[in-house]
Amino acid sequence: MIKTKSIFEPAEASDGKRILITYAWPKNLERTNIDSWIKELGHPWELVENWPKIRMTWDNFAKHYLEILEKPRIKLLLNDLLEQNQKSDITLLGISRIENKCHRSILKKYLENLIPD
C-alpha cells in the first residue's frame, strides 16, 4: 500500500517505510523516523515559487510535476519505489499539511497507476 503524510504528522508503525520526497531537507527536521530521502522526486523550486503566488494554478503545477515524473532517470527511481512497495507499505512524506495540494498526492496516484491489476 502507498500512503502519504506530512512530515509534521507523527510516525506510526503502519507507515511502513517512510520516504521523504522534497528537493531540500526541511529546516529543523531531525533525521529520525525517515527511512530514506529521494530529493529527485521533490518538485523544482520554480514550481514552489510560482504556485502559491497564483502565478500557477494547481492544475498547472500538477501538469509540470507529472512532466518531471516522465523523465527517464526519474522512471528508474519510481521503479525502485514500486519494488519497495511490493515488500512493504511505503509512506511518501511531504512538507505541506494540505494533502490535496502537495506533490506527494500526485506522486501517489501516479505510482498507483503503474501497479498492474
PyRosetta script that sets phi, psi and omega in degrees:
from pyrosetta import init, pose_from_sequence

init()
pose = pose_from_sequence("MIKTKSIFEPAEASDGKRILITYAWPKNLERTNIDSWIKELGHPWELVENWPKIRMTWDNFAKHYLEILEKPRIKLLLNDLLEQNQKSDITLLGISRIENKCHRSILKKYLENLIPD")
pose.set_psi(1, 141.4)
pose.set_omega(1, 176.5)
pose.set_phi(2, -106.5)
pose.set_psi(2, 125.6)
pose.set_omega(2, 179.9)
pose.set_phi(3, -120.8)
pose.set_psi(3, 167.0)
pose.set_omega(3, 174.7)
pose.set_phi(4, -135.9)
pose.set_psi(4, 151.6)
pose.set_omega(4, 177.4)
pose.set_phi(5, -154.8)
pose.set_psi(5, 159.9)
pose.set_omega(5, 167.2)
pose.set_phi(6, -81.3)
pose.set_psi(6, 148.2)
pose.set_omega(6, 177.7)
pose.set_phi(7, -64.8)
pose.set_psi(7, -14.0)
pose.set_omega(7, -179.7)
pose.set_phi(8, -84.5)
pose.set_psi(8, -9.7)
pose.set_omega(8, 176.1)
pose.set_phi(9, -83.6)
pose.set_psi(9, 146.0)
pose.set_omega(9, -178.2)
pose.set_phi(10, -66.7)
pose.set_psi(10, 148.1)
pose.set_omega(10, 175.6)
pose.set_phi(11, -71.3)
pose.set_psi(11, 145.2)
pose.set_omega(11, 177.6)
pose.set_phi(12, -133.0)
pose.set_psi(12, 152.8)
pose.set_omega(12, 179.6)
pose.set_phi(13, -58.4)
pose.set_psi(13, -32.6)
pose.set_omega(13, -178.2)
pose.set_phi(14, -73.3)
pose.set_psi(14, -5.6)
pose.set_omega(14, 179.2)
pose.set_phi(15, -66.7)
pose.set_psi(15, -26.7)
pose.set_omega(15, -173.4)
pose.set_phi(16, 70.2)
pose.set_psi(16, -140.5)
pose.set_omega(16, 179.2)
pose.set_phi(17, -78.1)
pose.set_psi(17, 124.0)
pose.set_omega(17, -177.5)
pose.set_phi(18, -96.9)
pose.set_psi(18, 119.7)
pose.set_omega(18, -173.1)
pose.set_phi(19, -121.7)
pose.set_psi(19, 117.4)
pose.set_omega(19, 177.9)
pose.set_phi(20, -81.1)
pose.set_psi(20, 128.8)
pose.set_omega(20, -178.2)
pose.set_phi(21, -123.8)
pose.set_psi(21, 64.3)
pose.set_omega(21, 177.3)
pose.set_phi(22, -122.4)
pose.set_psi(22, 150.9)
pose.set_omega(22, -178.5)
pose.set_phi(23, -71.1)
pose.set_psi(23, -22.7)
pose.set_omega(23, 178.2)
pose.set_phi(24, -137.8)
pose.set_psi(24, 149.2)
pose.set_omega(24, 178.7)
pose.set_phi(25, -69.0)
pose.set_psi(25, 127.4)
pose.set_omega(25, -178.8)
pose.set_phi(26, -62.6)
pose.set_psi(26, 139.2)
pose.set_omega(26, 178.2)
pose.set_phi(27, -59.7)
pose.set_psi(27, 142.6)
pose.set_omega(27, 176.0)
pose.set_phi(28, 63.1)
pose.set_psi(28, 16.3)
pose.set_omega(28, 177.7)
pose.set_phi(29, -96.8)
pose.set_psi(29, 119.3)
pose.set_omega(29, 176.9)
pose.set_phi(30, -73.2)
pose.set_psi(30, 156.6)
pose.set_omega(30, -176.7)
pose.set_phi(31, -86.7)
pose.set_psi(31, 24.5)
pose.set_omega(31, 175.9)
pose.set_phi(32, -94.6)
pose.set_psi(32, 155.7)
pose.set_omega(32, 178.7)
pose.set_phi(33, 64.4)
pose.set_psi(33, 15.7)
pose.set_omega(33, 174.2)
pose.set_phi(34, -127.7)
pose.set_psi(34, 122.8)
pose.set_omega(34, -176.3)
pose.set_phi(35, -84.2)
pose.set_psi(35, -34.0)
pose.set_omega(35, 177.1)
pose.set_phi(36, -155.6)
pose.set_psi(36, 162.3)
pose.set_omega(36, -179.2)
pose.set_phi(37, -129.9)
pose.set_psi(37, 120.6)
pose.set_omega(37, 178.3)
pose.set_phi(38, -116.7)
pose.set_psi(38, 87.0)
pose.set_omega(38, -174.9)
pose.set_phi(39, -66.3)
pose.set_psi(39, -24.4)
pose.set_omega(39, 179.5)
pose.set_phi(40, -65.2)
pose.set_psi(40, -20.4)
pose.set_omega(40, 178.5)
pose.set_phi(41, -91.0)
pose.set_psi(41, -0.6)
pose.set_omega(41, 171.9)
pose.set_phi(42, -74.0)
pose.set_psi(42, 165.2)
pose.set_omega(42, 179.0)
pose.set_phi(43, -89.9)
pose.set_psi(43, 148.9)
pose.set_omega(43, 179.0)
pose.set_phi(44, -62.7)
pose.set_psi(44, 151.5)
pose.set_omega(44, -177.6)
pose.set_phi(45, -55.2)
pose.set_psi(45, -38.3)
pose.set_omega(45, -177.9)
pose.set_phi(46, -61.9)
pose.set_psi(46, -30.4)
pose.set_omega(46, 175.1)
pose.set_phi(47, -68.2)
pose.set_psi(47, -42.2)
pose.set_omega(47, 179.3)
pose.set_phi(48, -64.0)
pose.set_psi(48, -43.7)
pose.set_omega(48, -176.8)
pose.set_phi(49, -64.4)
pose.set_psi(49, -39.5)
pose.set_omega(49, -176.5)
pose.set_phi(50, -83.2)
pose.set_psi(50, -32.7)
pose.set_omega(50, -172.6)
pose.set_phi(51, -61.2)
pose.set_psi(51, -56.1)
pose.set_omega(51, -173.2)
pose.set_phi(52, -73.2)
pose.set_psi(52, -14.9)
pose.set_omega(52, -177.4)
pose.set_phi(53, -89.9)
pose.set_psi(53, 14.4)
pose.set_omega(53, 177.0)
pose.set_phi(54, 64.1)
pose.set_psi(54, 15.0)
pose.set_omega(54, 173.7)
pose.set_phi(55, -84.0)
pose.set_psi(55, -6.6)
pose.set_omega(55, 179.4)
pose.set_phi(56, -146.2)
pose.set_psi(56, 130.5)
pose.set_omega(56, 176.4)
pose.set_phi(57, -77.1)
pose.set_psi(57, 164.5)
pose.set_omega(57, 177.0)
pose.set_phi(58, -60.6)
pose.set_psi(58, -39.3)
pose.set_omega(58, 179.4)
pose.set_phi(59, -61.3)
pose.set_psi(59, -40.9)
pose.set_omega(59, 177.6)
pose.set_phi(60, -68.0)
pose.set_psi(60, -39.7)
pose.set_omega(60, 176.4)
pose.set_phi(61, -56.9)
pose.set_psi(61, -49.8)
pose.set_omega(61, -179.4)
pose.set_phi(62, -60.9)
pose.set_psi(62, -42.2)
pose.set_omega(62, 179.5)
pose.set_phi(63, -59.8)
pose.set_psi(63, -46.7)
pose.set_omega(63, -179.9)
pose.set_phi(64, -65.8)
pose.set_psi(64, -39.6)
pose.set_omega(64, 178.6)
pose.set_phi(65, -66.1)
pose.set_psi(65, -40.0)
pose.set_omega(65, 177.8)
pose.set_phi(66, -62.9)
pose.set_psi(66, -34.2)
pose.set_omega(66, 176.2)
pose.set_phi(67, -62.6)
pose.set_psi(67, -38.1)
pose.set_omega(67, 177.6)
pose.set_phi(68, -63.0)
pose.set_psi(68, -40.8)
pose.set_omega(68, -178.1)
pose.set_phi(69, -66.6)
pose.set_psi(69, -16.5)
pose.set_omega(69, -179.8)
pose.set_phi(70, -86.4)
pose.set_psi(70, -7.7)
pose.set_omega(70, -179.2)
pose.set_phi(71, -68.6)
pose.set_psi(71, 140.7)
pose.set_omega(71, -176.6)
pose.set_phi(72, -54.4)
pose.set_psi(72, -42.7)
pose.set_omega(72, -178.1)
pose.set_phi(73, -68.4)
pose.set_psi(73, -29.4)
pose.set_omega(73, 177.1)
pose.set_phi(74, -74.7)
pose.set_psi(74, -37.0)
pose.set_omega(74, 178.1)
pose.set_phi(75, -56.5)
pose.set_psi(75, -36.9)
pose.set_omega(75, 178.0)
pose.set_phi(76, -63.8)
pose.set_psi(76, -42.0)
pose.set_omega(76, 177.9)
pose.set_phi(77, -64.2)
pose.set_psi(77, -39.5)
pose.set_omega(77, 179.5)
pose.set_phi(78, -65.5)
pose.set_psi(78, -39.5)
pose.set_omega(78, 177.3)
pose.set_phi(79, -62.9)
pose.set_psi(79, -40.0)
pose.set_omega(79, 176.4)
pose.set_phi(80, -61.5)
pose.set_psi(80, -42.3)
pose.set_omega(80, 178.0)
pose.set_phi(81, -61.2)
pose.set_psi(81, -43.0)
pose.set_omega(81, 179.7)
pose.set_phi(82, -63.9)
pose.set_psi(82, -37.2)
pose.set_omega(82, 176.5)
pose.set_phi(83, -65.1)
pose.set_psi(83, -42.4)
pose.set_omega(83, 177.2)
pose.set_phi(84, -61.7)
pose.set_psi(84, -39.2)
pose.set_omega(84, -178.4)
pose.set_phi(85, -67.2)
pose.set_psi(85, -25.3)
pose.set_omega(85, 176.3)
pose.set_phi(86, -70.0)
pose.set_psi(86, -26.8)
pose.set_omega(86, -178.4)
pose.set_phi(87, -88.1)
pose.set_psi(87, -33.8)
pose.set_omega(87, -179.1)
pose.set_phi(88, -162.1)
pose.set_psi(88, 167.4)
pose.set_omega(88, 174.8)
pose.set_phi(89, -64.0)
pose.set_psi(89, 151.2)
pose.set_omega(89, 173.3)
pose.set_phi(90, -128.5)
pose.set_psi(90, 149.0)
pose.set_omega(90, 175.6)
pose.set_phi(91, -123.5)
pose.set_psi(91, 121.2)
pose.set_omega(91, 178.1)
pose.set_phi(92, -85.6)
pose.set_psi(92, 125.0)
pose.set_omega(92, -176.1)
pose.set_phi(93, -108.1)
pose.set_psi(93, 131.3)
pose.set_omega(93, 174.7)
pose.set_phi(94, -128.8)
pose.set_psi(94, 175.7)
pose.set_omega(94, -176.6)
pose.set_phi(95, -85.8)
pose.set_psi(95, -39.1)
pose.set_omega(95, -175.4)
pose.set_phi(96, -59.4)
pose.set_psi(96, 140.2)
pose.set_omega(96, 175.7)
pose.set_phi(97, -83.9)
pose.set_psi(97, -11.6)
pose.set_omega(97, -178.3)
pose.set_phi(98, -98.5)
pose.set_psi(98, 107.7)
pose.set_omega(98, -174.2)
pose.set_phi(99, -54.9)
pose.set_psi(99, -50.2)
pose.set_omega(99, -172.9)
pose.set_phi(100, -83.2)
pose.set_psi(100, 7.3)
pose.set_omega(100, 174.8)
pose.set_phi(101, -127.0)
pose.set_psi(101, 38.6)
pose.set_omega(101, 179.3)
pose.set_phi(102, -135.3)
pose.set_psi(102, 142.3)
pose.set_omega(102, -178.8)
pose.set_phi(103, -60.9)
pose.set_psi(103, -20.0)
pose.set_omega(103, 179.0)
pose.set_phi(104, -63.0)
pose.set_psi(104, -32.7)
pose.set_omega(104, 178.6)
pose.set_phi(105, -70.4)
pose.set_psi(105, -34.7)
pose.set_omega(105, 177.0)
pose.set_phi(106, -66.7)
pose.set_psi(106, -45.3)
pose.set_omega(106, -179.6)
pose.set_phi(107, -63.5)
pose.set_psi(107, -40.9)
pose.set_omega(107, 179.2)
pose.set_phi(108, -59.4)
pose.set_psi(108, -49.2)
pose.set_omega(108, 179.8)
pose.set_phi(109, -61.7)
pose.set_psi(109, -41.4)
pose.set_omega(109, -179.8)
pose.set_phi(110, -60.5)
pose.set_psi(110, -47.9)
pose.set_omega(110, 179.5)
pose.set_phi(111, -63.2)
pose.set_psi(111, -42.3)
pose.set_omega(111, -179.9)
pose.set_phi(112, -61.9)
pose.set_psi(112, -32.8)
pose.set_omega(112, 177.7)
pose.set_phi(113, -71.2)
pose.set_psi(113, -19.6)
pose.set_omega(113, 179.0)
pose.set_phi(114, -86.4)
pose.set_psi(114, -14.7)
pose.set_omega(114, -178.8)
pose.set_phi(115, -78.5)
pose.set_psi(115, 122.8)
pose.set_omega(115, 179.5)
pose.set_phi(116, -66.4)
pose.set_psi(116, 147.2)
pose.set_omega(116, 178.8)
pose.set_phi(117, -70.0)
pose.dump_pdb("model.pdb")
